Amino acid sequence: MTLTLPSVREIPTDQETVYAFEISGHVSDDDAEELAKYMNDAFDRHEKVSMLMKLDGYEGSDKDAIFDGDVLESRWRSLFNVEKYAVVGAPDNAEKMIGFMDKLIPVDARTFKSLEEHAAWEFIGANPRT
């Protein structure tokens, strides 16, 4: 199953344990909850996964989504289940936060400029499936 929501589109990959998503527009509570449920299911099936998030068209999200139970669970589980986390096209403030958090959490997190997307795919060890 490929996840397709109004603001989140899964990018199929050539690796079973690598999940990639393109985030565009404003992420609603419902979309955040569905993405969280999807990733919680992935965490149930795989001990470790890697993720790539393309944020070129990201315009923000509903603030109360962070209090949803599924969202909280997926964020907590990602600390232990995500091996590599690549973010492409992050806004400057998000890029700084990811760089700082990479030093604090047990996830290898890196940011890439939009023009460096190929390097992000190399970092997570997968390719988009066409």
The first five atom37 places (N, CA, C, CB, O) and aatype in JSON, in Angstrom:
{
  "aatype": [12, 16, 10, 16, 10, 14, 15, 19, 1, 6, 9, 14, 16, 3, 5, 6, 16, 19, 18, 0, 13, 6, 9, 15, 7, 8, 19, 15, 3, 3, 3, 0, 6, 6, 10, 0, 11, 18, 12, 2, 3, 0, 13, 3, 1, 8, 6, 11, 19, 15, 12, 10, 12, 11, 10, 3, 7, 18, 6, 7, 15, 3, 11, 3, 0, 9, 13, 3, 7, 3, 19, 10, 6, 15, 1, 17, 1, 15, 10, 13, 2, 19, 6, 11, 18, 0, 19, 19, 7, 0, 14, 3, 2, 0, 6, 11, 12, 9, 7, 13, 12, 3, 11, 10, 9, 14, 19, 3, 0, 1, 16, 13, 11, 15, 10, 6, 6, 8, 0, 0, 17, 6, 13, 9, 7, 0, 2, 14, 1, 16],
  "atom_mask": [
    [1, 1, 1, 1, 1],
    [1, 1, 1, 1, 1],
    [1, 1, 1, 1, 1],
    [1, 1, 1, 1, 1],
    [1, 1, 1, 1, 1],
    [1, 1, 1, 1, 1],
    [1, 1, 1, 1, 1],
    [1, 1, 1, 1, 1],
    [1, 1, 1, 1, 1],
    [1, 1, 1, 1, 1],
    [1, 1, 1, 1, 1],
    [1, 1, 1, 1, 1],
    [1, 1, 1, 1, 1],
    [1, 1, 1, 1, 1],
    [1, 1, 1, 1, 1],
    [1, 1, 1, 1, 1],
    [1, 1, 1, 1, 1],
    [1, 1, 1, 1, 1],
    [1, 1, 1, 1, 1],
    [1, 1, 1, 1, 1],
    [1, 1, 1, 1, 1],
    [1, 1, 1, 1, 1],
    [1, 1, 1, 1, 1],
    [1, 1, 1, 1, 1],
    [1, 1, 1, 0, 1],
    [1, 1, 1, 1, 1],
    [1, 1, 1, 1, 1],
    [1, 1, 1, 1, 1],
    [1, 1, 1, 1, 1],
    [1, 1, 1, 1, 1],
    [1, 1, 1, 1, 1],
    [1, 1, 1, 1, 1],
    [1, 1, 1, 1, 1],
    [1, 1, 1, 1, 1],
    [1, 1, 1, 1, 1],
    [1, 1, 1, 1, 1],
    [1, 1, 1, 1, 1],
    [1, 1, 1, 1, 1],
    [1, 1, 1, 1, 1],
    [1, 1, 1, 1, 1],
    [1, 1, 1, 1, 1],
    [1, 1, 1, 1, 1],
    [1, 1, 1, 1, 1],
    [1, 1, 1, 1, 1],
    [1, 1, 1, 1, 1],
    [1, 1, 1, 1, 1],
    [1, 1, 1, 1, 1],
    [1, 1, 1, 1, 1],
    [1, 1, 1, 1, 1],
    [1, 1, 1, 1, 1],
    [1, 1, 1, 1, 1],
    [1, 1, 1, 1, 1],
    [1, 1, 1, 1, 1],
    [1, 1, 1, 1, 1],
    [1, 1, 1, 1, 1],
    [1, 1, 1, 1, 1],
    [1, 1, 1, 0, 1],
    [1, 1, 1, 1, 1],
    [1, 1, 1, 1, 1],
    [1, 1, 1, 0, 1],
    [1, 1, 1, 1, 1],
    [1, 1, 1, 1, 1],
    [1, 1, 1, 1, 1],
    [1, 1, 1, 1, 1],
    [1, 1, 1, 1, 1],
    [1, 1, 1, 1, 1],
    [1, 1, 1, 1, 1],
    [1, 1, 1, 1, 1],
    [1, 1, 1, 0, 1],
    [1, 1, 1, 1, 1],
    [1, 1, 1, 1, 1],
    [1, 1, 1, 1, 1],
    [1, 1, 1, 1, 1],
    [1, 1, 1, 1, 1],
    [1, 1, 1, 1, 1],
    [1, 1, 1, 1, 1],
    [1, 1, 1, 1, 1],
    [1, 1, 1, 1, 1],
    [1, 1, 1, 1, 1],
    [1, 1, 1, 1, 1],
    [1, 1, 1, 1, 1],
    [1, 1, 1, 1, 1],
    [1, 1, 1, 1, 1],
    [1, 1, 1, 1, 1],
    [1, 1, 1, 1, 1],
    [1, 1, 1, 1, 1],
    [1, 1, 1, 1, 1],
    [1, 1, 1, 1, 1],
    [1, 1, 1, 0, 1],
    [1, 1, 1, 1, 1],
    [1, 1, 1, 1, 1],
    [1, 1, 1, 1, 1],
    [1, 1, 1, 1, 1],
    [1, 1, 1, 1, 1],
    [1, 1, 1, 1, 1],
    [1, 1, 1, 1, 1],
    [1, 1, 1, 1, 1],
    [1, 1, 1, 1, 1],
    [1, 1, 1, 0, 1],
    [1, 1, 1, 1, 1],
    [1, 1, 1, 1, 1],
    [1, 1, 1, 1, 1],
    [1, 1, 1, 1, 1],
    [1, 1, 1, 1, 1],
    [1, 1, 1, 1, 1],
    [1, 1, 1, 1, 1],
    [1, 1, 1, 1, 1],
    [1, 1, 1, 1, 1],
    [1, 1, 1, 1, 1],
    [1, 1, 1, 1, 1],
    [1, 1, 1, 1, 1],
    [1, 1, 1, 1, 1],
    [1, 1, 1, 1, 1],
    [1, 1, 1, 1, 1],
    [1, 1, 1, 1, 1],
    [1, 1, 1, 1, 1],
    [1, 1, 1, 1, 1],
    [1, 1, 1, 1, 1],
    [1, 1, 1, 1, 1],
    [1, 1, 1, 1, 1],
    [1, 1, 1, 1, 1],
    [1, 1, 1, 1, 1],
    [1, 1, 1, 1, 1],
    [1, 1, 1, 1, 1],
    [1, 1, 1, 0, 1],
    [1, 1, 1, 1, 1],
    [1, 1, 1, 1, 1],
    [1, 1, 1, 1, 1],
    [1, 1, 1, 1, 1],
    [1, 1, 1, 1, 1]
  ],
  "atom_positions": [
    [[0.84, -1.18, 0.0], [0.0, 0.0, 0.0], [0.88, 1.25, 0.0], [-0.95, 0.0, 1.22], [1.84, 1.34, 0.77]],
    [[0.57, 2.19, -0.84], [1.29, 3.45, -0.91], [0.41, 4.52, -0.27], [1.66, 3.82, -2.38], [-0.77, 4.64, -0.6]],
    [[0.98, 5.28, 0.63], [0.24, 6.33, 1.34], [0.09, 7.56, 0.46], [0.96, 6.69, 2.67], [1.08, 8.11, -0.03]],
    [[-1.16, 7.99, 0.26], [-1.44, 9.2, -0.49], [-2.49, 9.99, 0.26], [-1.91, 8.87, -1.95], [-3.63, 9.55, 0.4]],
    [[-2.1, 11.16, 0.73], [-2.99, 12.05, 1.49], [-2.95, 13.42, 0.82], [-2.56, 12.15, 3.0], [-2.11, 13.65, -0.05]],
    [[-3.83, 14.34, 1.21], [-3.79, 15.66, 0.57], [-2.43, 16.36, 0.67], [-4.85, 16.53, 1.2], [-2.03, 17.05, -0.27]],
    [[-1.72, 16.21, 1.79], [-0.44, 16.92, 1.94], [0.77, 15.99, 2.02], [-0.48, 17.77, 3.16], [1.9, 16.46, 2.11]],
    [[0.54, 14.69, 1.99], [1.63, 13.71, 2.12], [1.49, 12.67, 1.02], [1.62, 13.04, 3.53], [0.44, 12.05, 0.86]],
    [[2.57, 12.5, 0.25], [2.58, 11.48, -0.79], [3.8, 10.6, -0.6], [2.58, 12.12, -2.22], [4.93, 11.08, -0.57]],
    [[3.57, 9.3, -0.46], [4.7, 8.38, -0.32], [5.41, 8.23, -1.65], [4.24, 7.01, 0.2], [4.77, 8.15, -2.7]],
    [[6.72, 8.18, -1.59], [7.56, 7.92, -2.76], [8.03, 6.48, -2.61], [8.78, 8.95, -2.86], [8.84, 6.19, -1.74]],
    [[7.54, 5.57, -3.45], [8.0, 4.18, -3.35], [9.51, 4.08, -3.53], [7.29, 3.3, -4.4], [10.1, 4.8, -4.34]],
    [[10.14, 3.18, -2.76], [11.59, 3.01, -2.83], [11.93, 1.59, -3.24], [12.26, 3.36, -1.47], [11.06, 0.71, -3.27]],
    [[13.19, 1.37, -3.56], [13.64, 0.03, -3.95], [14.12, -0.79, -2.75], [14.76, 0.14, -4.97], [14.69, -1.86, -2.93]],
    [[13.9, -0.29, -1.53], [14.3, -1.0, -0.32], [13.09, -1.14, 0.61], [15.47, -0.26, 0.4], [12.39, -0.16, 0.87]],
    [[12.85, -2.32, 1.1], [11.67, -2.59, 1.94], [11.67, -1.79, 3.24], [11.6, -4.05, 2.26], [10.6, -1.46, 3.76]],
    [[12.84, -1.47, 3.76], [12.91, -0.78, 5.05], [13.23, 0.71, 4.92], [13.96, -1.44, 5.91], [13.65, 1.35, 5.89]],
    [[13.02, 1.27, 3.74], [13.23, 2.7, 3.53], [11.9, 3.32, 3.11], [14.35, 2.97, 2.46], [11.26, 2.88, 2.16]],
    [[11.51, 4.37, 3.84], [10.26, 5.07, 3.59], [10.56, 6.51, 3.21], [9.33, 5.01, 4.83], [11.32, 7.19, 3.89]],
    [[9.95, 6.95, 2.11], [10.18, 8.31, 1.64], [8.83, 8.98, 1.4], [11.05, 8.32, 0.33], [7.88, 8.35, 0.93]],
    [[8.77, 10.27, 1.73], [7.53, 11.02, 1.6], [7.8, 12.41, 1.08], [6.8, 11.09, 2.94], [8.81, 13.03, 1.41]],
    [[6.89, 12.9, 0.25], [6.92, 14.28, -0.2], [5.8, 15.01, 0.54], [6.75, 14.39, -1.78], [4.63, 14.63, 0.45]],
    [[6.17, 16.05, 1.26], [5.22, 16.83, 2.05], [5.01, 18.15, 1.33], [5.73, 17.05, 3.52], [5.97, 18.86, 1.03]],
    [[3.75, 18.5, 1.05], [3.48, 19.76, 0.36], [2.26, 20.43, 0.96], [3.28, 19.52, -1.15], [1.34, 19.78, 1.45]],
    [[2.27, 21.73, 0.91], [1.15, 22.5, 1.45], [1.11, 22.44, 2.97], [0.0, 0.0, 0.0], [2.13, 22.25, 3.63]],
    [[-0.08, 22.6, 3.5], [-0.31, 22.6, 4.94], [-0.73, 21.2, 5.38], [-1.39, 23.65, 5.34], [-1.66, 20.62, 4.82]],
    [[-0.04, 20.66, 6.39], [-0.34, 19.31, 6.89], [-1.44, 19.42, 7.96], [0.95, 18.62, 7.48], [-1.25, 20.04, 9.0]],
    [[-2.56, 18.81, 7.69], [-3.69, 18.84, 8.62], [-3.48, 17.83, 9.74], [-5.01, 18.55, 7.88], [-2.62, 16.96, 9.65]],
    [[-4.28, 17.96, 10.8], [-4.26, 16.97, 11.89], [-4.5, 15.57, 11.34], [-5.32, 17.32, 12.94], [-3.82, 14.62, 11.72]],
    [[-5.48, 15.45, 10.45], [-5.83, 14.14, 9.9], [-4.67, 13.53, 9.13], [-7.06, 14.26, 8.99], [-4.39, 12.33, 9.26]],
    [[-3.99, 14.34, 8.32], [-2.85, 13.83, 7.56], [-1.71, 13.42, 8.48], [-2.36, 14.88, 6.55], [-1.08, 12.38, 8.28]],
    [[-1.43, 14.23, 9.5], [-0.37, 13.89, 10.47], [-0.7, 12.59, 11.18], [-0.18, 15.03, 11.5], [0.18, 11.76, 11.4]],
    [[-1.96, 12.4, 11.55], [-2.37, 11.18, 12.24], [-2.25, 9.96, 11.33], [-3.8, 11.31, 12.75], [-1.79, 8.91, 11.76]],
    [[-2.66, 10.09, 10.07], [-2.57, 8.97, 9.13], [-1.11, 8.6, 8.86], [-3.28, 9.32, 7.81], [-0.78, 7.41, 8.79]],
    [[-0.24, 9.59, 8.7], [1.19, 9.32, 8.5], [1.76, 8.62, 9.73], [1.97, 10.63, 8.22], [2.55, 7.68, 9.6]],
    [[1.37, 9.07, 10.92], [1.85, 8.45, 12.16], [1.4, 6.99, 12.26], [1.35, 9.24, 13.39], [2.2, 6.13, 12.61]],
    [[0.15, 6.72, 11.94], [-0.35, 5.34, 11.96], [0.42, 4.47, 10.96], [-1.87, 5.3, 11.64], [0.77, 3.33, 11.25]],
    [[0.67, 5.03, 9.78], [1.4, 4.31, 8.74], [2.8, 3.94, 9.22], [1.48, 5.16, 7.46], [3.25, 2.81, 9.04]],
    [[3.48, 4.91, 9.85], [4.83, 4.64, 10.33], [4.83, 3.73, 11.56], [5.55, 5.95, 10.65], [5.75, 2.92, 11.72]],
    [[3.85, 3.83, 12.42], [3.76, 2.89, 13.55], [3.62, 1.47, 13.04], [2.56, 3.25, 14.46], [4.21, 0.54, 13.61]],
    [[2.86, 1.28, 11.96], [2.73, -0.04, 11.35], [4.09, -0.5, 10.81], [1.67, -0.03, 10.22], [4.46, -1.67, 10.95]],
    [[4.83, 0.41, 10.18], [6.17, 0.07, 9.67], [7.1, -0.31, 10.82], [6.76, 1.26, 8.87], [7.89, -1.24, 10.69]],
    [[7.0, 0.42, 11.94], [7.84, 0.11, 13.1], [7.47, -1.25, 13.68], [7.7, 1.2, 14.17], [8.34, -1.93, 14.23]],
    [[6.22, -1.65, 13.58], [5.79, -2.98, 14.04], [6.41, -4.08, 13.18], [4.25, -3.09, 14.01], [6.72, -5.17, 13.68]],
    [[6.59, -3.79, 11.89], [7.09, -4.81, 10.96], [8.6, -4.87, 10.84], [6.51, -4.57, 9.61], [9.15, -5.91, 10.45]],
    [[9.29, -3.78, 11.16], [10.74, -3.72, 10.97], [11.41, -3.18, 12.23], [11.1, -2.83, 9.75], [10.95, -2.22, 12.83]],
    [[12.5, -3.82, 12.61], [13.25, -3.34, 13.77], [13.84, -1.96, 13.52], [14.35, -4.34, 14.14], [13.81, -1.09, 14.39]],
    [[14.38, -1.76, 12.32], [14.99, -0.48, 11.94], [14.52, -0.09, 10.55], [16.54, -0.55, 11.99], [14.39, -0.95, 9.67]],
    [[14.26, 1.19, 10.35], [13.93, 1.73, 9.03], [14.74, 3.0, 8.82], [12.4, 2.01, 8.89], [15.29, 3.56, 9.77]],
    [[14.81, 3.44, 7.59], [15.37, 4.75, 7.27], [14.28, 5.55, 6.57], [16.66, 4.62, 6.38], [13.38, 4.99, 5.95]],
    [[14.39, 6.87, 6.68], [13.35, 7.73, 6.12], [13.95, 8.9, 5.36], [12.43, 8.24, 7.23], [15.02, 9.39, 5.7]],
    [[13.22, 9.33, 4.33], [13.56, 10.53, 3.59], [12.28, 11.37, 3.5], [14.14, 10.19, 2.16], [11.22, 10.87, 3.12]],
    [[12.41, 12.64, 3.84], [11.28, 13.56, 3.77], [11.65, 14.72, 2.85], [10.88, 14.08, 5.18], [12.63, 15.42, 3.09]],
    [[10.86, 14.91, 1.79], [11.04, 16.05, 0.88], [10.08, 17.14, 1.32], [10.8, 15.64, -0.62], [8.86, 16.93, 1.31]],
    [[10.61, 18.29, 1.71], [9.79, 19.37, 2.25], [9.73, 20.6, 1.36], [10.31, 19.75, 3.6], [9.39, 21.69, 1.83]],
    [[10.06, 20.47, 0.09], [10.12, 21.64, -0.79], [8.83, 22.46, -0.78], [10.41, 21.2, -2.2], [8.89, 23.69, -0.81]],
    [[7.67, 21.83, -0.74], [6.41, 22.56, -0.78], [5.72, 22.65, 0.56], [0.0, 0.0, 0.0], [4.54, 23.01, 0.62]],
    [[6.42, 22.33, 1.65], [5.83, 22.32, 2.99], [5.51, 23.74, 3.46], [6.78, 21.63, 3.99], [6.36, 24.63, 3.37]],
    [[4.28, 23.94, 3.97], [3.85, 25.26, 4.42], [3.45, 25.29, 5.88], [2.69, 25.73, 3.59], [2.87, 26.28, 6.34]],
    [[3.75, 24.25, 6.63], [3.41, 24.2, 8.04], [2.36, 23.14, 8.34], [0.0, 0.0, 0.0], [1.88, 22.45, 7.44]],
    [[2.01, 23.03, 9.62], [1.03, 22.02, 10.02], [0.18, 22.52, 11.17], [1.74, 20.71, 10.41], [0.52, 23.48, 11.85]],
    [[-0.95, 21.84, 11.37], [-1.82, 22.16, 12.5], [-1.05, 21.9, 13.78], [-3.14, 21.33, 12.46], [-0.47, 20.83, 13.95]],
    [[-1.02, 22.86, 14.65], [-0.23, 22.76, 15.88], [-0.73, 21.68, 16.83], [-0.22, 24.08, 16.59], [0.08, 21.06, 17.52]],
    [[-2.05, 21.45, 16.88], [-2.55, 20.47, 17.84], [-2.33, 19.04, 17.39], [-4.02, 20.7, 18.07], [-2.67, 18.11, 18.13]],
    [[-1.78, 18.82, 16.18], [-1.48, 17.46, 15.72], [-0.45, 16.79, 16.61], [-0.99, 17.48, 14.28], [-0.45, 15.57, 16.75]],
    [[0.43, 17.58, 17.22], [1.48, 16.98, 18.05], [0.93, 16.32, 19.3], [2.5, 18.03, 18.44], [1.64, 15.55, 19.95]],
    [[-0.33, 16.62, 19.66], [-0.92, 16.03, 20.86], [-1.72, 14.77, 20.56], [-1.8, 17.04, 21.54], [-2.25, 14.14, 21.48]],
    [[-1.83, 14.39, 19.28], [-2.54, 13.17, 18.91], [-1.75, 11.96, 19.41], [-2.75, 13.1, 17.37], [-0.52, 11.92, 19.3]],
    [[-2.45, 10.97, 19.95], [-1.79, 9.79, 20.5], [-0.93, 9.05, 19.51], [0.0, 0.0, 0.0], [0.19, 8.65, 19.84]],
    [[-1.42, 8.85, 18.28], [-0.64, 8.15, 17.27], [0.6, 8.94, 16.87], [-1.5, 7.88, 16.03], [1.66, 8.36, 16.63]],
    [[0.47, 10.26, 16.8], [1.61, 11.11, 16.44], [2.67, 11.04, 17.54], [1.16, 12.58, 16.22], [3.86, 10.89, 17.26]],
    [[2.24, 11.16, 18.79], [3.19, 11.06, 19.91], [3.9, 9.7, 19.9], [2.48, 11.28, 21.25], [5.11, 9.62, 20.09]],
    [[3.13, 8.64, 19.69], [3.71, 7.29, 19.68], [4.73, 7.14, 18.56], [2.61, 6.23, 19.53], [5.82, 6.59, 18.78]],
    [[4.41, 7.62, 17.36], [5.34, 7.46, 16.24], [6.61, 8.27, 16.45], [4.66, 7.88, 14.92], [7.7, 7.83, 16.09]],
    [[6.48, 9.44, 17.04], [7.68, 10.25, 17.3], [8.57, 9.58, 18.34], [7.29, 11.66, 17.77], [9.79, 9.57, 18.19]],
    [[7.98, 9.03, 19.37], [8.74, 8.32, 20.39], [9.42, 7.09, 19.78], [7.83, 7.91, 21.57], [10.61, 6.87, 19.99]],
    [[8.66, 6.3, 19.04], [9.2, 5.07, 18.45], [10.28, 5.37, 17.42], [8.08, 4.26, 17.81], [11.19, 4.57, 17.23]],
    [[10.18, 6.51, 16.75], [11.19, 6.84, 15.74], [12.57, 7.0, 16.36], [10.8, 8.13, 15.01], [13.58, 6.78, 15.69]],
    [[12.63, 7.37, 17.62], [13.93, 7.48, 18.29], [14.67, 6.15, 18.34], [13.75, 8.02, 19.71], [15.9, 6.12, 18.35]],
    [[13.92, 5.06, 18.37], [14.52, 3.73, 18.5], [14.46, 2.9, 17.23], [13.83, 2.98, 19.6], [15.22, 1.95, 17.07]],
    [[13.56, 3.27, 16.31], [13.36, 2.46, 15.12], [13.91, 3.08, 13.83], [11.92, 2.22, 14.95], [14.02, 2.38, 12.82]],
    [[14.27, 4.35, 13.86], [14.8, 4.99, 12.65], [16.32, 5.01, 12.73], [14.23, 6.44, 12.47], [16.9, 5.53, 13.69]],
    [[16.94, 4.45, 11.71], [18.4, 4.41, 11.65], [18.94, 5.69, 11.01], [18.87, 3.18, 10.86], [19.8, 6.36, 11.59]],
    [[18.44, 6.02, 9.82], [18.88, 7.22, 9.11], [17.65, 8.03, 8.71], [19.74, 6.86, 7.86], [16.62, 7.49, 8.31]],
    [[17.79, 9.34, 8.84], [16.68, 10.25, 8.56], [17.21, 11.4, 7.72], [16.02, 10.77, 9.88], [18.02, 12.2, 8.19]],
    [[16.76, 11.49, 6.47], [17.2, 12.55, 5.56], [16.04, 13.5, 5.3], [17.72, 11.95, 4.22], [14.92, 13.08, 5.03]],
    [[16.32, 14.79, 5.4], [15.32, 15.81, 5.12], [15.84, 16.66, 3.97], [15.0, 16.68, 6.38], [16.92, 17.25, 4.06]],
    [[15.05, 16.73, 2.91], [15.44, 17.48, 1.71], [14.59, 18.75, 1.64], [15.27, 16.61, 0.42], [13.36, 18.7, 1.72]],
    [[15.26, 19.89, 1.47], [14.55, 21.14, 1.28], [13.91, 21.68, 2.54], [0.0, 0.0, 0.0], [12.87, 22.33, 2.48]],
    [[14.52, 21.43, 3.69], [13.97, 21.92, 4.96], [14.12, 23.44, 5.05], [14.67, 21.25, 6.16], [15.13, 23.99, 4.62]],
    [[13.11, 24.11, 5.62], [13.29, 25.55, 5.88], [14.48, 25.75, 6.82], [11.99, 26.16, 6.5], [14.84, 24.83, 7.57]],
    [[15.08, 26.92, 6.8], [16.29, 27.19, 7.58], [16.14, 26.84, 9.06], [16.67, 28.64, 7.45], [17.03, 26.22, 9.64]],
    [[15.02, 27.24, 9.67], [14.86, 26.96, 11.11], [14.76, 25.46, 11.37], [13.62, 27.67, 11.65], [15.28, 24.99, 12.38]],
    [[14.12, 24.71, 10.49], [14.03, 23.26, 10.66], [15.39, 22.61, 10.44], [12.99, 22.67, 9.7], [15.74, 21.65, 11.12]],
    [[16.15, 23.13, 9.49], [17.47, 22.59, 9.21], [18.38, 22.72, 10.44], [18.11, 23.3, 8.0], [19.11, 21.8, 10.78]],
    [[18.32, 23.88, 11.09], [19.13, 24.09, 12.3], [18.7, 23.15, 13.42], [19.03, 25.54, 12.76], [19.55, 22.61, 14.14]],
    [[17.38, 22.97, 13.58], [16.88, 22.1, 14.64], [17.3, 20.64, 14.39], [15.35, 22.2, 14.74], [17.7, 19.94, 15.33]],
    [[17.21, 20.19, 13.15], [17.6, 18.81, 12.82], [19.09, 18.61, 13.07], [17.24, 18.47, 11.34], [19.5, 17.57, 13.59]],
    [[19.89, 19.59, 12.7], [21.33, 19.5, 12.95], [21.64, 19.41, 14.43], [0.0, 0.0, 0.0], [22.52, 18.65, 14.84]],
    [[20.92, 20.19, 15.24], [21.11, 20.16, 16.69], [20.63, 18.83, 17.28], [20.36, 21.33, 17.36], [21.32, 18.23, 18.1]],
    [[19.45, 18.37, 16.85], [18.87, 17.13, 17.39], [19.72, 15.91, 17.02], [17.43, 16.95, 16.87], [19.75, 14.93, 17.75]],
    [[20.4, 15.97, 15.89], [21.25, 14.86, 15.47], [22.31, 14.56, 16.52], [21.92, 15.16, 14.13], [22.76, 13.42, 16.65]],
    [[22.72, 15.57, 17.27], [23.72, 15.37, 18.31], [23.13, 14.79, 19.6], [24.41, 16.69, 18.62], [23.86, 14.27, 20.44]],
    [[21.8, 14.88, 19.75], [21.15, 14.45, 20.99], [20.43, 13.12, 20.91], [20.18, 15.49, 21.41], [20.27, 12.43, 21.92]],
    [[20.0, 12.74, 19.71], [19.18, 11.53, 19.59], [19.96, 10.42, 18.88], [17.88, 11.83, 18.82], [20.92, 10.71, 18.16]],
    [[19.56, 9.17, 19.08], [20.29, 8.04, 18.48], [19.92, 7.78, 17.02], [20.04, 6.8, 19.28], [19.99, 6.63, 16.57]],
    [[19.54, 8.82, 16.28], [19.19, 8.7, 14.87], [20.2, 9.51, 14.08], [17.73, 9.19, 14.59], [20.51, 10.64, 14.44]],
    [[20.71, 8.93, 12.99], [21.62, 9.67, 12.12], [20.78, 10.55, 11.22], [22.54, 8.69, 11.29], [20.29, 10.09, 10.18]],
    [[20.59, 11.82, 11.6], [19.72, 12.74, 10.87], [20.55, 13.78, 10.14], [18.73, 13.43, 11.82], [21.48, 14.36, 10.7]],
    [[20.21, 14.01, 8.89], [20.94, 15.0, 8.09], [19.96, 15.76, 7.21], [22.03, 14.32, 7.23], [18.92, 15.24, 6.81]],
    [[20.32, 16.99, 6.91], [19.53, 17.79, 6.0], [20.28, 17.99, 4.69], [19.18, 19.16, 6.63], [21.51, 17.96, 4.65]],
    [[19.52, 18.17, 3.64], [20.06, 18.36, 2.3], [19.29, 19.47, 1.61], [20.01, 17.03, 1.48], [18.07, 19.57, 1.76]],
    [[19.97, 20.28, 0.85], [19.3, 21.28, 0.02], [18.54, 20.56, -1.09], [20.34, 22.31, -0.59], [18.85, 19.4, -1.4]],
    [[17.57, 21.21, -1.68], [16.78, 20.6, -2.74], [17.64, 20.07, -3.88], [15.77, 21.6, -3.28], [17.36, 19.02, -4.45]],
    [[18.69, 20.81, -4.2], [19.59, 20.39, -5.29], [20.46, 19.19, -4.9], [20.47, 21.55, -5.7], [21.13, 18.62, -5.76]],
    [[20.46, 18.82, -3.62], [21.27, 17.7, -3.13], [20.43, 16.43, -2.91], [21.97, 18.09, -1.82], [20.85, 15.53, -2.19]],
    [[19.26, 16.37, -3.5], [18.37, 15.24, -3.26], [19.05, 13.9, -3.56], [17.11, 15.38, -4.1], [18.84, 12.93, -2.84]],
    [[19.84, 13.84, -4.61], [20.54, 12.59, -4.95], [21.42, 12.13, -3.79], [21.4, 12.78, -6.23], [21.47, 10.94, -3.48]],
    [[22.1, 13.07, -3.14], [22.95, 12.73, -1.99], [22.12, 12.22, -0.83], [23.78, 13.95, -1.55], [22.57, 11.35, -0.08]],
    [[20.92, 12.75, -0.66], [20.03, 12.29, 0.41], [19.63, 10.83, 0.18], [18.77, 13.18, 0.5], [19.61, 10.03, 1.11]],
    [[19.32, 10.49, -1.07], [18.98, 9.1, -1.39], [20.19, 8.19, -1.14], [18.51, 8.98, -2.87], [20.04, 7.08, -0.62]],
    [[21.37, 8.63, -1.51], [22.58, 7.85, -1.23], [22.78, 7.64, 0.27], [23.81, 8.54, -1.83], [23.13, 6.55, 0.71]],
    [[22.54, 8.69, 1.04], [22.7, 8.63, 2.5], [21.8, 7.56, 3.11], [22.4, 10.0, 3.12], [22.23, 6.82, 4.0]],
    [[20.55, 7.45, 2.66], [19.64, 6.45, 3.23], [19.77, 5.09, 2.57], [18.21, 6.93, 3.11], [19.15, 4.12, 3.01]],
    [[20.57, 4.99, 1.52], [20.83, 3.71, 0.88], [19.7, 3.15, 0.06], [0.0, 0.0, 0.0], [19.46, 1.94, 0.06]],
    [[19.0, 4.03, -0.65], [17.87, 3.58, -1.48], [17.73, 4.51, -2.69], [16.55, 3.54, -0.64], [18.39, 5.54, -2.8]],
    [[16.83, 4.1, -3.56], [16.48, 4.9, -4.73], [14.97, 4.95, -4.86], [17.13, 4.33, -6.03], [14.29, 4.01, -4.43]],
    [[14.43, 6.02, -5.44], [13.0, 6.02, -5.69], [12.68, 4.94, -6.74], [12.5, 7.43, -6.17], [13.42, 4.77, -7.71]],
    [[11.6, 4.25, -6.53], [11.2, 3.2, -7.48], [10.29, 3.84, -8.52], [10.47, 2.01, -6.76], [9.32, 4.51, -8.19]],
    [[10.62, 3.61, -9.76], [9.82, 4.21, -10.84], [8.91, 3.21, -11.49], [10.71, 4.82, -11.88], [8.18, 3.56, -12.41]]
  ]
}
